[in-house]
Amino acid sequence: MTTEAIHVELVALYDGATPVRSRWSYRADHPYTVVAAFQTERDRWVEWVFSRDLLEAGLTESAGLGDVRFSPLEDRGLNMLVVEIESPEGYALLEVDHAAVADFLDATEALVPLGSESEHFDVEALIDELTRV
């Protein structure tokens, strides 16, 4: 089976100035989730998995109550998406170009329209994966 997927690389800003590479991915066979990986060291990436609905909401208003939160920000004529990620190991506030993330979300919607995720979700495959221990 061929997996339809979208991958983009974006540069985030940490602490307002330090560039951080990030990779954003979406797979049609995991239609509810988006994966964002942030480079923390030369060969180390930290992945965060969150709902596509959360990302969509965060483009227009503050969204998220847990470990991943999004909010739009306009500052000095720049439109950014603020990404807050938190874990027991630490906290980071990153800024990503709002238009680039919106374009990524549009590409995911072209692959799997919002509201049609259940048509692309393979429950049997998930059960197989969970019981293959």
Backbone as XML, in Angstrom:
<?xml version="1.0"?>
<chain id="A" units="angstrom">
  <residue number="1" name="MET">
    <atom name="N" x="0.826" y="-1.175" z="0.000"/>
    <atom name="CA" x="0.000" y="0.000" z="0.000"/>
    <atom name="C" x="0.873" y="1.242" z="0.000"/>
  </residue>
  <residue number="2" name="THR">
    <atom name="N" x="0.589" y="2.168" z="-0.875"/>
    <atom name="CA" x="1.324" y="3.423" z="-0.935"/>
    <atom name="C" x="0.689" y="4.420" z="0.027"/>
  </residue>
  <residue number="3" name="THR">
    <atom name="N" x="1.494" y="5.018" z="0.864"/>
    <atom name="CA" x="0.998" y="6.011" z="1.803"/>
    <atom name="C" x="1.142" y="7.391" z="1.188"/>
  </residue>
  <residue number="4" name="GLU">
    <atom name="N" x="0.022" y="8.087" z="1.084"/>
    <atom name="CA" x="0.079" y="9.461" z="0.621"/>
    <atom name="C" x="0.490" y="10.323" z="1.808"/>
  </residue>
  <residue number="5" name="ALA">
    <atom name="N" x="1.471" y="11.182" z="1.595"/>
    <atom name="CA" x="1.992" y="11.977" z="2.695"/>
    <atom name="C" x="2.443" y="13.340" z="2.200"/>
  </residue>
  <residue number="6" name="ILE">
    <atom name="N" x="2.525" y="14.254" z="3.140"/>
    <atom name="CA" x="3.013" y="15.604" z="2.876"/>
    <atom name="C" x="4.097" y="15.889" z="3.905"/>
  </residue>
  <residue number="7" name="HIS">
    <atom name="N" x="5.207" y="16.409" z="3.441"/>
    <atom name="CA" x="6.317" y="16.764" z="4.327"/>
    <atom name="C" x="6.822" y="18.152" z="3.925"/>
  </residue>
  <residue number="8" name="VAL">
    <atom name="N" x="7.025" y="19.014" z="4.897"/>
    <atom name="CA" x="7.630" y="20.319" z="4.630"/>
    <atom name="C" x="8.667" y="20.601" z="5.706"/>
  </residue>
  <residue number="9" name="GLU">
    <atom name="N" x="9.673" y="21.363" z="5.327"/>
    <atom name="CA" x="10.653" y="21.839" z="6.298"/>
    <atom name="C" x="10.437" y="23.330" z="6.485"/>
  </residue>
  <residue number="10" name="LEU">
    <atom name="N" x="10.358" y="23.741" z="7.734"/>
    <atom name="CA" x="10.159" y="25.145" z="8.074"/>
    <atom name="C" x="11.218" y="25.564" z="9.077"/>
  </residue>
  <residue number="11" name="VAL">
    <atom name="N" x="11.495" y="26.844" z="9.120"/>
    <atom name="CA" x="12.401" y="27.374" z="10.133"/>
    <atom name="C" x="11.553" y="28.066" z="11.182"/>
  </residue>
  <residue number="12" name="ALA">
    <atom name="N" x="11.740" y="27.668" z="12.417"/>
    <atom name="CA" x="11.062" y="28.298" z="13.540"/>
    <atom name="C" x="12.069" y="29.199" z="14.239"/>
  </residue>
  <residue number="13" name="LEU">
    <atom name="N" x="11.568" y="30.147" z="14.980"/>
    <atom name="CA" x="12.434" y="31.001" z="15.776"/>
    <atom name="C" x="12.209" y="30.698" z="17.239"/>
  </residue>
  <residue number="14" name="TYR">
    <atom name="N" x="13.301" y="30.425" z="17.944"/>
    <atom name="CA" x="13.244" y="30.162" z="19.378"/>
    <atom name="C" x="13.720" y="31.404" z="20.103"/>
  </residue>
  <residue number="15" name="ASP">
    <atom name="N" x="12.969" y="31.813" z="21.097"/>
    <atom name="CA" x="13.328" y="32.991" z="21.873"/>
    <atom name="C" x="13.410" y="34.229" z="20.990"/>
  </residue>
  <residue number="16" name="GLY">
    <atom name="N" x="12.611" y="34.232" z="19.923"/>
    <atom name="CA" x="12.524" y="35.398" z="19.056"/>
    <atom name="C" x="13.642" y="35.569" z="18.053"/>
  </residue>
  <residue number="17" name="ALA">
    <atom name="N" x="14.724" y="34.791" z="18.146"/>
    <atom name="CA" x="15.839" y="35.033" z="17.237"/>
    <atom name="C" x="16.595" y="33.785" z="16.791"/>
  </residue>
  <residue number="18" name="THR">
    <atom name="N" x="16.678" y="32.774" z="17.600"/>
    <atom name="CA" x="17.470" y="31.600" z="17.279"/>
    <atom name="C" x="16.707" y="30.701" z="16.312"/>
  </residue>
  <residue number="19" name="PRO">
    <atom name="N" x="17.258" y="30.466" z="15.115"/>
    <atom name="CA" x="16.549" y="29.609" z="14.151"/>
    <atom name="C" x="16.600" y="28.133" z="14.556"/>
  </residue>
  <residue number="20" name="VAL">
    <atom name="N" x="15.476" y="27.459" z="14.358"/>
    <atom name="CA" x="15.351" y="26.037" z="14.656"/>
    <atom name="C" x="14.704" y="25.372" z="13.448"/>
  </residue>
  <residue number="21" name="ARG">
    <atom name="N" x="15.365" y="24.363" z="12.899"/>
    <atom name="CA" x="14.772" y="23.615" z="11.783"/>
    <atom name="C" x="13.625" y="22.764" z="12.303"/>
  </residue>
  <residue number="22" name="SER">
    <atom name="N" x="12.578" y="22.692" z="11.489"/>
    <atom name="CA" x="11.466" y="21.821" z="11.846"/>
    <atom name="C" x="10.965" y="21.104" z="10.598"/>
  </residue>
  <residue number="23" name="ARG">
    <atom name="N" x="10.442" y="19.916" z="10.822"/>
    <atom name="CA" x="9.857" y="19.109" z="9.748"/>
    <atom name="C" x="8.410" y="18.826" z="10.137"/>
  </residue>
  <residue number="24" name="TRP">
    <atom name="N" x="7.490" y="19.191" z="9.271"/>
    <atom name="CA" x="6.069" y="18.977" z="9.512"/>
    <atom name="C" x="5.598" y="17.893" z="8.549"/>
  </residue>
  <residue number="25" name="SER">
    <atom name="N" x="4.892" y="16.896" z="9.077"/>
    <atom name="CA" x="4.452" y="15.758" z="8.261"/>
    <atom name="C" x="2.989" y="15.444" z="8.517"/>
  </residue>
  <residue number="26" name="TYR">
    <atom name="N" x="2.368" y="14.958" z="7.455"/>
    <atom name="CA" x="0.978" y="14.506" z="7.538"/>
    <atom name="C" x="0.836" y="13.302" z="6.636"/>
  </residue>
  <residue number="27" name="ARG">
    <atom name="N" x="0.174" y="12.270" z="7.137"/>
    <atom name="CA" x="-0.029" y="11.044" z="6.359"/>
    <atom name="C" x="-1.516" y="10.739" z="6.267"/>
  </residue>
  <residue number="28" name="ALA">
    <atom name="N" x="-1.963" y="10.397" z="5.070"/>
    <atom name="CA" x="-3.377" y="10.084" z="4.852"/>
    <atom name="C" x="-3.816" y="8.871" z="5.655"/>
  </residue>
  <residue number="29" name="ASP">
    <atom name="N" x="-2.890" y="7.948" z="5.950"/>
    <atom name="CA" x="-3.282" y="6.777" z="6.730"/>
    <atom name="C" x="-3.298" y="7.055" z="8.240"/>
  </residue>
  <residue number="30" name="HIS">
    <atom name="N" x="-2.916" y="8.252" z="8.641"/>
    <atom name="CA" x="-3.073" y="8.747" z="10.017"/>
    <atom name="C" x="-3.770" y="10.105" z="9.911"/>
  </residue>
  <residue number="31" name="PRO">
    <atom name="N" x="-5.029" y="10.110" z="9.461"/>
    <atom name="CA" x="-5.667" y="11.353" z="9.020"/>
    <atom name="C" x="-5.980" y="12.373" z="10.106"/>
  </residue>
  <residue number="32" name="TYR">
    <atom name="N" x="-5.932" y="11.976" z="11.346"/>
    <atom name="CA" x="-6.287" y="12.910" z="12.420"/>
    <atom name="C" x="-5.090" y="13.664" z="12.990"/>
  </residue>
  <residue number="33" name="THR">
    <atom name="N" x="-3.874" y="13.217" z="12.664"/>
    <atom name="CA" x="-2.710" y="13.783" z="13.346"/>
    <atom name="C" x="-1.684" y="14.408" z="12.409"/>
  </residue>
  <residue number="34" name="VAL">
    <atom name="N" x="-0.959" y="15.340" z="12.975"/>
    <atom name="CA" x="0.176" y="15.995" z="12.330"/>
    <atom name="C" x="1.384" y="15.733" z="13.229"/>
  </residue>
  <residue number="35" name="VAL">
    <atom name="N" x="2.547" y="15.554" z="12.619"/>
    <atom name="CA" x="3.787" y="15.385" z="13.373"/>
    <atom name="C" x="4.701" y="16.559" z="13.039"/>
  </residue>
  <residue number="36" name="ALA">
    <atom name="N" x="5.169" y="17.234" z="14.061"/>
    <atom name="CA" x="6.160" y="18.295" z="13.885"/>
    <atom name="C" x="7.410" y="17.872" z="14.645"/>
  </residue>
  <residue number="37" name="ALA">
    <atom name="N" x="8.530" y="17.813" z="13.947"/>
    <atom name="CA" x="9.807" y="17.451" z="14.567"/>
    <atom name="C" x="10.698" y="18.687" z="14.573"/>
  </residue>
  <residue number="38" name="PHE">
    <atom name="N" x="11.307" y="18.959" z="15.710"/>
    <atom name="CA" x="12.179" y="20.125" z="15.860"/>
    <atom name="C" x="13.594" y="19.646" z="16.145"/>
  </residue>
  <residue number="39" name="GLN">
    <atom name="N" x="14.547" y="20.243" z="15.442"/>
    <atom name="CA" x="15.945" y="19.844" z="15.613"/>
    <atom name="C" x="16.491" y="20.515" z="16.864"/>
  </residue>
  <residue number="40" name="THR">
    <atom name="N" x="16.972" y="19.698" z="17.796"/>
    <atom name="CA" x="17.507" y="20.232" z="19.045"/>
    <atom name="C" x="19.027" y="20.217" z="19.066"/>
  </residue>
  <residue number="41" name="GLU">
    <atom name="N" x="19.606" y="19.305" z="18.328"/>
    <atom name="CA" x="21.049" y="19.209" z="18.180"/>
    <atom name="C" x="21.317" y="18.767" z="16.755"/>
  </residue>
  <residue number="42" name="ARG">
    <atom name="N" x="22.562" y="18.665" z="16.377"/>
    <atom name="CA" x="22.917" y="18.314" z="14.995"/>
    <atom name="C" x="22.173" y="17.075" z="14.485"/>
  </residue>
  <residue number="43" name="ASP">
    <atom name="N" x="22.166" y="16.000" z="15.252"/>
    <atom name="CA" x="21.532" y="14.763" z="14.806"/>
    <atom name="C" x="20.343" y="14.362" z="15.668"/>
  </residue>
  <residue number="44" name="ARG">
    <atom name="N" x="19.806" y="15.273" z="16.434"/>
    <atom name="CA" x="18.696" y="14.928" z="17.337"/>
    <atom name="C" x="17.472" y="15.748" z="16.987"/>
  </residue>
  <residue number="45" name="TRP">
    <atom name="N" x="16.355" y="15.026" z="16.798"/>
    <atom name="CA" x="15.074" y="15.653" z="16.505"/>
    <atom name="C" x="14.077" y="15.227" z="17.582"/>
  </residue>
  <residue number="46" name="VAL">
    <atom name="N" x="13.245" y="16.133" z="18.006"/>
    <atom name="CA" x="12.196" y="15.833" z="18.972"/>
    <atom name="C" x="10.864" y="15.972" z="18.245"/>
  </residue>
  <residue number="47" name="GLU">
    <atom name="N" x="10.073" y="14.888" z="18.274"/>
    <atom name="CA" x="8.791" y="14.877" z="17.570"/>
    <atom name="C" x="7.639" y="15.182" z="18.511"/>
  </residue>
  <residue number="48" name="TRP">
    <atom name="N" x="6.697" y="15.946" z="17.993"/>
    <atom name="CA" x="5.460" y="16.243" z="18.697"/>
    <atom name="C" x="4.313" y="15.843" z="17.788"/>
  </residue>
  <residue number="49" name="VAL">
    <atom name="N" x="3.360" y="15.102" z="18.320"/>
    <atom name="CA" x="2.194" y="14.657" z="17.561"/>
    <atom name="C" x="0.981" y="15.368" z="18.146"/>
  </residue>
  <residue number="50" name="PHE">
    <atom name="N" x="0.177" y="15.953" z="17.284"/>
    <atom name="CA" x="-1.007" y="16.680" z="17.737"/>
    <atom name="C" x="-2.096" y="16.574" z="16.677"/>
  </residue>
  <residue number="51" name="SER">
    <atom name="N" x="-3.296" y="16.942" z="17.025"/>
    <atom name="CA" x="-4.408" y="16.801" z="16.095"/>
    <atom name="C" x="-4.368" y="17.896" z="15.024"/>
  </residue>
  <residue number="52" name="ARG">
    <atom name="N" x="-4.791" y="17.508" z="13.847"/>
    <atom name="CA" x="-4.875" y="18.482" z="12.754"/>
    <atom name="C" x="-5.910" y="19.548" z="13.094"/>
  </residue>
  <residue number="53" name="ASP">
    <atom name="N" x="-6.982" y="19.166" z="13.787"/>
    <atom name="CA" x="-7.996" y="20.139" z="14.205"/>
    <atom name="C" x="-7.405" y="21.207" z="15.125"/>
  </residue>
  <residue number="54" name="LEU">
    <atom name="N" x="-6.498" y="20.797" z="16.004"/>
    <atom name="CA" x="-5.847" y="21.753" z="16.901"/>
    <atom name="C" x="-5.032" y="22.757" z="16.099"/>
  </residue>
  <residue number="55" name="LEU">
    <atom name="N" x="-4.289" y="22.280" z="15.121"/>
    <atom name="CA" x="-3.495" y="23.175" z="14.274"/>
    <atom name="C" x="-4.407" y="24.138" z="13.522"/>
  </residue>
  <residue number="56" name="GLU">
    <atom name="N" x="-5.495" y="23.635" z="12.973"/>
    <atom name="CA" x="-6.434" y="24.485" z="12.239"/>
    <atom name="C" x="-6.984" y="25.588" z="13.150"/>
  </residue>
  <residue number="57" name="ALA">
    <atom name="N" x="-7.399" y="25.215" z="14.343"/>
    <atom name="CA" x="-7.938" y="26.203" z="15.283"/>
    <atom name="C" x="-6.875" y="27.226" z="15.670"/>
  </residue>
  <residue number="58" name="GLY">
    <atom name="N" x="-5.642" y="26.771" z="15.863"/>
    <atom name="CA" x="-4.564" y="27.660" z="16.292"/>
    <atom name="C" x="-4.153" y="28.697" z="15.274"/>
  </residue>
  <residue number="59" name="LEU">
    <atom name="N" x="-4.536" y="28.504" z="14.029"/>
    <atom name="CA" x="-4.214" y="29.514" z="13.009"/>
    <atom name="C" x="-5.052" y="30.773" z="13.167"/>
  </residue>
  <residue number="60" name="THR">
    <atom name="N" x="-6.206" y="30.668" z="13.827"/>
    <atom name="CA" x="-7.086" y="31.827" z="13.953"/>
    <atom name="C" x="-7.274" y="32.303" z="15.384"/>
  </residue>
  <residue number="61" name="GLU">
    <atom name="N" x="-7.012" y="31.426" z="16.374"/>
    <atom name="CA" x="-7.191" y="31.811" z="17.776"/>
    <atom name="C" x="-6.320" y="30.919" z="18.654"/>
  </residue>
  <residue number="62" name="SER">
    <atom name="N" x="-6.144" y="31.315" z="19.897"/>
    <atom name="CA" x="-5.375" y="30.483" z="20.819"/>
    <atom name="C" x="-6.067" y="29.140" z="20.970"/>
  </residue>
  <residue number="63" name="ALA">
    <atom name="N" x="-5.287" y="28.056" z="20.871"/>
    <atom name="CA" x="-5.855" y="26.715" z="20.930"/>
    <atom name="C" x="-4.893" y="25.788" z="21.645"/>
  </residue>
  <residue number="64" name="GLY">
    <atom name="N" x="-5.456" y="24.891" z="22.431"/>
    <atom name="CA" x="-4.657" y="23.897" z="23.121"/>
    <atom name="C" x="-4.598" y="24.159" z="24.606"/>
  </residue>
  <residue number="65" name="LEU">
    <atom name="N" x="-4.730" y="23.091" z="25.364"/>
    <atom name="CA" x="-4.670" y="23.177" z="26.826"/>
    <atom name="C" x="-3.573" y="22.296" z="27.390"/>
  </residue>
  <residue number="66" name="GLY">
    <atom name="N" x="-3.016" y="21.442" z="26.577"/>
    <atom name="CA" x="-2.058" y="20.463" z="27.052"/>
    <atom name="C" x="-0.622" y="20.818" z="26.739"/>
  </residue>
  <residue number="67" name="ASP">
    <atom name="N" x="0.106" y="19.818" z="26.251"/>
    <atom name="CA" x="1.532" y="19.961" z="25.990"/>
    <atom name="C" x="1.844" y="20.745" z="24.722"/>
  </residue>
  <residue number="68" name="VAL">
    <atom name="N" x="0.862" y="20.883" z="23.829"/>
    <atom name="CA" x="1.051" y="21.621" z="22.581"/>
    <atom name="C" x="-0.034" y="22.688" z="22.487"/>
  </residue>
  <residue number="69" name="ARG">
    <atom name="N" x="0.399" y="23.929" z="22.291"/>
    <atom name="CA" x="-0.539" y="25.049" z="22.174"/>
    <atom name="C" x="-0.128" y="25.924" z="20.999"/>
  </residue>
  <residue number="70" name="PHE">
    <atom name="N" x="-1.111" y="26.485" z="20.326"/>
    <atom name="CA" x="-0.880" y="27.360" z="19.180"/>
    <atom name="C" x="-1.627" y="28.665" z="19.369"/>
  </residue>
  <residue number="71" name="SER">
    <atom name="N" x="-1.070" y="29.735" z="18.807"/>
    <atom name="CA" x="-1.800" y="30.998" z="18.749"/>
    <atom name="C" x="-1.197" y="31.862" z="17.648"/>
  </residue>
  <residue number="72" name="PRO">
    <atom name="N" x="-2.064" y="32.590" z="16.935"/>
    <atom name="CA" x="-1.555" y="33.495" z="15.896"/>
    <atom name="C" x="-0.957" y="34.735" z="16.546"/>
  </residue>
  <residue number="73" name="LEU">
    <atom name="N" x="0.026" y="35.319" z="15.875"/>
    <atom name="CA" x="0.688" y="36.518" z="16.392"/>
    <atom name="C" x="1.078" y="37.409" z="15.226"/>
  </residue>
  <residue number="74" name="GLU">
    <atom name="N" x="0.716" y="38.683" z="15.327"/>
    <atom name="CA" x="1.198" y="39.661" z="14.364"/>
    <atom name="C" x="2.112" y="40.606" z="15.126"/>
  </residue>
  <residue number="75" name="ASP">
    <atom name="N" x="3.365" y="40.685" z="14.682"/>
    <atom name="CA" x="4.359" y="41.496" z="15.378"/>
    <atom name="C" x="5.297" y="42.120" z="14.351"/>
  </residue>
  <residue number="76" name="ARG">
    <atom name="N" x="5.472" y="43.399" z="14.421"/>
    <atom name="CA" x="6.362" y="44.136" z="13.509"/>
    <atom name="C" x="6.042" y="43.818" z="12.044"/>
  </residue>
  <residue number="77" name="GLY">
    <atom name="N" x="4.755" y="43.699" z="11.729"/>
    <atom name="CA" x="4.340" y="43.430" z="10.361"/>
    <atom name="C" x="4.501" y="41.986" z="9.921"/>
  </residue>
  <residue number="78" name="LEU">
    <atom name="N" x="4.905" y="41.108" z="10.821"/>
    <atom name="CA" x="5.063" y="39.693" z="10.497"/>
    <atom name="C" x="3.899" y="38.902" z="11.085"/>
  </residue>
  <residue number="79" name="ASN">
    <atom name="N" x="3.361" y="37.989" z="10.297"/>
    <atom name="CA" x="2.317" y="37.094" z="10.782"/>
    <atom name="C" x="2.958" y="35.761" z="11.118"/>
  </residue>
  <residue number="80" name="MET">
    <atom name="N" x="2.885" y="35.408" z="12.388"/>
    <atom name="CA" x="3.538" y="34.196" z="12.871"/>
    <atom name="C" x="2.512" y="33.303" z="13.552"/>
  </residue>
  <residue number="81" name="LEU">
    <atom name="N" x="2.863" y="32.032" z="13.661"/>
    <atom name="CA" x="2.114" y="31.102" z="14.490"/>
    <atom name="C" x="3.021" y="30.768" z="15.659"/>
  </residue>
  <residue number="82" name="VAL">
    <atom name="N" x="2.544" y="31.031" z="16.856"/>
    <atom name="CA" x="3.311" y="30.708" z="18.055"/>
    <atom name="C" x="3.004" y="29.258" z="18.418"/>
  </residue>
  <residue number="83" name="VAL">
    <atom name="N" x="4.061" y="28.488" z="18.587"/>
    <atom name="CA" x="3.959" y="27.082" z="18.968"/>
    <atom name="C" x="4.595" y="26.942" z="20.344"/>
  </residue>
  <residue number="84" name="GLU">
    <atom name="N" x="3.796" y="26.543" z="21.320"/>
    <atom name="CA" x="4.315" y="26.296" z="22.665"/>
    <atom name="C" x="4.293" y="24.787" z="22.900"/>
  </residue>
  <residue number="85" name="ILE">
    <atom name="N" x="5.434" y="24.254" z="23.244"/>
    <atom name="CA" x="5.527" y="22.827" z="23.537"/>
    <atom name="C" x="6.141" y="22.662" z="24.923"/>
  </residue>
  <residue number="86" name="GLU">
    <atom name="N" x="5.573" y="21.728" z="25.668"/>
    <atom name="CA" x="5.989" y="21.554" z="27.053"/>
    <atom name="C" x="6.009" y="20.076" z="27.406"/>
  </residue>
  <residue number="87" name="SER">
    <atom name="N" x="7.029" y="19.677" z="28.124"/>
    <atom name="CA" x="7.149" y="18.311" z="28.613"/>
    <atom name="C" x="7.876" y="18.356" z="29.952"/>
  </residue>
  <residue number="88" name="PRO">
    <atom name="N" x="7.984" y="17.227" z="30.621"/>
    <atom name="CA" x="8.755" y="17.218" z="31.870"/>
    <atom name="C" x="10.215" y="17.646" z="31.663"/>
  </residue>
  <residue number="89" name="GLU">
    <atom name="N" x="10.720" y="17.480" z="30.428"/>
    <atom name="CA" x="12.115" y="17.846" z="30.143"/>
    <atom name="C" x="12.300" y="19.334" z="29.881"/>
  </residue>
  <residue number="90" name="GLY">
    <atom name="N" x="11.214" y="20.061" z="29.617"/>
    <atom name="CA" x="11.382" y="21.483" z="29.364"/>
    <atom name="C" x="10.213" y="22.113" z="28.624"/>
  </residue>
  <residue number="91" name="TYR">
    <atom name="N" x="10.422" y="23.363" z="28.261"/>
    <atom name="CA" x="9.400" y="24.185" z="27.623"/>
    <atom name="C" x="10.065" y="24.985" z="26.510"/>
  </residue>
  <residue number="92" name="ALA">
    <atom name="N" x="9.350" y="25.146" z="25.407"/>
    <atom name="CA" x="9.864" y="25.988" z="24.323"/>
    <atom name="C" x="8.707" y="26.770" z="23.715"/>
  </residue>
  <residue number="93" name="LEU">
    <atom name="N" x="8.973" y="28.004" z="23.379"/>
    <atom name="CA" x="8.049" y="28.856" z="22.650"/>
    <atom name="C" x="8.722" y="29.174" z="21.321"/>
  </residue>
  <residue number="94" name="LEU">
    <atom name="N" x="8.095" y="28.744" z="20.237"/>
    <atom name="CA" x="8.660" y="28.904" z="18.904"/>
    <atom name="C" x="7.712" y="29.729" z="18.048"/>
  </residue>
  <residue number="95" name="GLU">
    <atom name="N" x="8.263" y="30.440" z="17.090"/>
    <atom name="CA" x="7.456" y="31.198" z="16.139"/>
    <atom name="C" x="7.741" y="30.667" z="14.739"/>
  </residue>
  <residue number="96" name="VAL">
    <atom name="N" x="6.656" y="30.357" z="13.996"/>
    <atom name="CA" x="6.765" y="29.824" z="12.642"/>
    <atom name="C" x="5.947" y="30.734" z="11.724"/>
  </residue>
  <residue number="97" name="ASP">
    <atom name="N" x="6.400" y="30.882" z="10.492"/>
    <atom name="CA" x="5.674" y="31.705" z="9.525"/>
    <atom name="C" x="4.237" y="31.201" z="9.372"/>
  </residue>
  <residue number="98" name="HIS">
    <atom name="N" x="3.287" y="32.062" z="9.660"/>
    <atom name="CA" x="1.865" y="31.699" z="9.640"/>
    <atom name="C" x="1.441" y="31.199" z="8.262"/>
  </residue>
  <residue number="99" name="ALA">
    <atom name="N" x="1.837" y="31.904" z="7.205"/>
    <atom name="CA" x="1.434" y="31.519" z="5.846"/>
    <atom name="C" x="1.985" y="30.147" z="5.463"/>
  </residue>
  <residue number="100" name="ALA">
    <atom name="N" x="3.207" y="29.831" z="5.883"/>
    <atom name="CA" x="3.800" y="28.533" z="5.557"/>
    <atom name="C" x="3.028" y="27.401" z="6.236"/>
  </residue>
  <residue number="101" name="VAL">
    <atom name="N" x="2.622" y="27.616" z="7.481"/>
    <atom name="CA" x="1.853" y="26.590" z="8.180"/>
    <atom name="C" x="0.451" y="26.481" z="7.562"/>
  </residue>
  <residue number="102" name="ALA">
    <atom name="N" x="-0.147" y="27.612" z="7.198"/>
    <atom name="CA" x="-1.462" y="27.584" z="6.546"/>
    <atom name="C" x="-1.382" y="26.845" z="5.210"/>
  </residue>
  <residue number="103" name="ASP">
    <atom name="N" x="-0.304" y="27.062" z="4.465"/>
    <atom name="CA" x="-0.116" y="26.332" z="3.202"/>
    <atom name="C" x="0.024" y="24.830" z="3.446"/>
  </residue>
  <residue number="104" name="PHE">
    <atom name="N" x="0.759" y="24.462" z="4.488"/>
    <atom name="CA" x="0.896" y="23.058" z="4.854"/>
    <atom name="C" x="-0.471" y="22.469" z="5.192"/>
  </residue>
  <residue number="105" name="LEU">
    <atom name="N" x="-1.256" y="23.188" z="5.990"/>
    <atom name="CA" x="-2.584" y="22.702" z="6.348"/>
    <atom name="C" x="-3.473" y="22.565" z="5.110"/>
  </residue>
  <residue number="106" name="ASP">
    <atom name="N" x="-3.391" y="23.526" z="4.195"/>
    <atom name="CA" x="-4.155" y="23.438" z="2.940"/>
    <atom name="C" x="-3.774" y="22.178" z="2.162"/>
  </residue>
  <residue number="107" name="ALA">
    <atom name="N" x="-2.482" y="21.855" z="2.146"/>
    <atom name="CA" x="-2.028" y="20.653" z="1.436"/>
    <atom name="C" x="-2.579" y="19.390" z="2.096"/>
  </residue>
  <residue number="108" name="THR">
    <atom name="N" x="-2.679" y="19.395" z="3.434"/>
    <atom name="CA" x="-3.256" y="18.226" z="4.105"/>
    <atom name="C" x="-4.730" y="18.089" z="3.744"/>
  </residue>
  <residue number="109" name="GLU">
    <atom name="N" x="-5.410" y="19.222" z="3.629"/>
    <atom name="CA" x="-6.836" y="19.201" z="3.285"/>
    <atom name="C" x="-7.056" y="18.740" z="1.853"/>
  </residue>
  <residue number="110" name="ALA">
    <atom name="N" x="-6.111" y="19.017" z="0.971"/>
    <atom name="CA" x="-6.223" y="18.520" z="-0.401"/>
    <atom name="C" x="-6.084" y="16.999" z="-0.428"/>
  </residue>
  <residue number="111" name="LEU">
    <atom name="N" x="-5.289" y="16.478" z="0.486"/>
    <atom name="CA" x="-5.081" y="15.033" z="0.581"/>
    <atom name="C" x="-6.262" y="14.343" z="1.272"/>
  </residue>
  <residue number="112" name="VAL">
    <atom name="N" x="-6.668" y="14.900" z="2.402"/>
    <atom name="CA" x="-7.809" y="14.384" z="3.170"/>
    <atom name="C" x="-8.620" y="15.595" z="3.624"/>
  </residue>
  <residue number="113" name="PRO">
    <atom name="N" x="-9.760" y="15.859" z="2.983"/>
    <atom name="CA" x="-10.568" y="17.020" z="3.386"/>
    <atom name="C" x="-10.977" y="16.934" z="4.860"/>
  </residue>
  <residue number="114" name="LEU">
    <atom name="N" x="-10.985" y="18.096" z="5.517"/>
    <atom name="CA" x="-11.427" y="18.129" z="6.908"/>
    <atom name="C" x="-12.846" y="17.580" z="6.993"/>
  </residue>
  <residue number="115" name="GLY">
    <atom name="N" x="-13.083" y="16.758" z="7.985"/>
    <atom name="CA" x="-14.380" y="16.142" z="8.156"/>
    <atom name="C" x="-14.500" y="14.776" z="7.503"/>
  </residue>
  <residue number="116" name="SER">
    <atom name="N" x="-13.544" y="14.422" z="6.647"/>
    <atom name="CA" x="-13.603" y="13.115" z="5.979"/>
    <atom name="C" x="-12.528" y="12.159" z="6.496"/>
  </residue>
  <residue number="117" name="GLU">
    <atom name="N" x="-11.938" y="12.471" z="7.633"/>
    <atom name="CA" x="-10.851" y="11.654" z="8.171"/>
    <atom name="C" x="-11.273" y="10.203" z="8.390"/>
  </residue>
  <residue number="118" name="SER">
    <atom name="N" x="-12.490" y="9.995" z="8.846"/>
    <atom name="CA" x="-12.927" y="8.623" z="9.143"/>
    <atom name="C" x="-12.935" y="7.736" z="7.900"/>
  </residue>
  <residue number="119" name="GLU">
    <atom name="N" x="-13.074" y="8.330" z="6.730"/>
    <atom name="CA" x="-13.045" y="7.557" z="5.485"/>
    <atom name="C" x="-11.639" y="7.043" z="5.170"/>
  </residue>
  <residue number="120" name="HIS">
    <atom name="N" x="-10.614" y="7.653" z="5.779"/>
    <atom name="CA" x="-9.218" y="7.291" z="5.509"/>
    <atom name="C" x="-8.572" y="6.537" z="6.662"/>
  </residue>
  <residue number="121" name="PHE">
    <atom name="N" x="-9.296" y="6.405" z="7.748"/>
    <atom name="CA" x="-8.751" y="5.781" z="8.948"/>
    <atom name="C" x="-9.037" y="4.288" z="8.927"/>
  </residue>
  <residue number="122" name="ASP">
    <atom name="N" x="-8.005" y="3.490" z="9.050"/>
    <atom name="CA" x="-8.127" y="2.035" z="9.003"/>
    <atom name="C" x="-8.130" y="1.486" z="10.430"/>
  </residue>
  <residue number="123" name="VAL">
    <atom name="N" x="-9.309" y="1.276" z="10.972"/>
    <atom name="CA" x="-9.450" y="0.794" z="12.339"/>
    <atom name="C" x="-8.838" y="-0.598" z="12.493"/>
  </residue>
  <residue number="124" name="GLU">
    <atom name="N" x="-9.011" y="-1.449" z="11.514"/>
    <atom name="CA" x="-8.462" y="-2.808" z="11.587"/>
    <atom name="C" x="-6.932" y="-2.782" z="11.682"/>
  </residue>
  <residue number="125" name="ALA">
    <atom name="N" x="-6.299" y="-1.891" z="10.930"/>
    <atom name="CA" x="-4.837" y="-1.781" z="10.994"/>
    <atom name="C" x="-4.392" y="-1.313" z="12.373"/>
  </residue>
  <residue number="126" name="LEU">
    <atom name="N" x="-5.143" y="-0.390" z="12.971"/>
    <atom name="CA" x="-4.805" y="0.082" z="14.310"/>
    <atom name="C" x="-4.934" y="-1.051" z="15.322"/>
  </residue>
  <residue number="127" name="ILE">
    <atom name="N" x="-5.997" y="-1.822" z="15.223"/>
    <atom name="CA" x="-6.175" y="-2.953" z="16.138"/>
    <atom name="C" x="-5.039" y="-3.952" z="15.974"/>
  </residue>
  <residue number="128" name="ASP">
    <atom name="N" x="-4.668" y="-4.236" z="14.727"/>
    <atom name="CA" x="-3.537" y="-5.135" z="14.482"/>
    <atom name="C" x="-2.259" y="-4.596" z="15.110"/>
  </residue>
  <residue number="129" name="GLU">
    <atom name="N" x="-2.019" y="-3.325" z="14.946"/>
    <atom name="CA" x="-0.801" y="-2.707" z="15.505"/>
    <atom name="C" x="-0.800" y="-2.786" z="17.020"/>
  </residue>
  <residue number="130" name="LEU">
    <atom name="N" x="-1.920" y="-2.527" z="17.640"/>
    <atom name="CA" x="-2.013" y="-2.534" z="19.110"/>
    <atom name="C" x="-1.914" y="-3.937" z="19.707"/>
  </residue>
  <residue number="131" name="THR">
    <atom name="N" x="-2.346" y="-4.932" z="18.953"/>
    <atom name="CA" x="-2.346" y="-6.298" z="19.490"/>
    <atom name="C" x="-1.127" y="-7.110" z="19.056"/>
  </residue>
  <residue number="132" name="ARG">
    <atom name="N" x="-0.226" y="-6.528" z="18.315"/>
    <atom name="CA" x="0.990" y="-7.223" z="17.843"/>
    <atom name="C" x="2.106" y="-7.134" z="18.852"/>
  </residue>
  <residue number="133" name="VAL">
    <atom name="N" x="1.835" y="-7.282" z="20.064"/>
    <atom name="CA" x="2.847" y="-7.128" z="21.123"/>
    <atom name="C" x="3.550" y="-8.436" z="21.377"/>
  </residue>
</chain>
